[in-house]
Amino acid sequence: MSLEKEIRERSGNKCELCTATENLGIYLVPPSFNKTSYDCILICSTCLDQLNNPEKVNPNHWRCLNDSMWSEVDAVKVVSWRMLSRLKSEGWSQDLLDMMYLEDDVKKWAEATGEGIEIDESQLHKDSNGVELKSGDTVVLIKDLNVKGAGFTAKRGTAVRGIVLVPDNPAHIEGKVEGQLIVILTEFVRKIN
């Protein structure tokens, strides 16, 4: 049996989120490496568009999750949890999230894209202008820095490419200056595009 036929049979030929019967297609729930019926859901174009474009989300459309969150299909539960998390500011959505139960492996799958995970602003690495830094970014020094133990001064305007964030200290990053790996305070750098 083909994948699409198997999923259409499982879903009763309806969107597994909102039960629409028009414009249906297969959606591979990320992160998935195998395109099996376990990793896919049947979804309508309306749900897919809003899922892929957060700025287009119509909260009232997603009230359908009140039913689909109880699906026996893990992939449907994962997408339901992610959308409910995205809509957490809606009172009804938070109520549904509080009722929802996911097995540990399904919860891990749901959280794998970062949806619904609370970010502690105090733990973000930010440059001197308050712009969030990520590993691999390029920054420019905004001040001459005397590099202790290396015997040189890193000059203002020096580009530091491919920075690495220090995991346990949001005020520190690491980068190579003059071939030497050094720790730099984030308050002395500016991210460049």
Secondary structure, DSSP 8 states (H G I E B T S, - for coil): --HHHHHHHHHTSS-TTT---SSEEEEE-SS-SS-STTTEEEEEHHHHHHHH-GGG--GGGGGGHHHHTT-S-HHHHHHHHHHHHHTTTSHHHHHHHHH----HHHHHHHHTT-TT----GGGS-B-TTS-B--TT-EEEESS-EEETTTTEEE-TT-EE-S-EE-TT-TTEEEEEETTEEEEEEGGGEEEE-
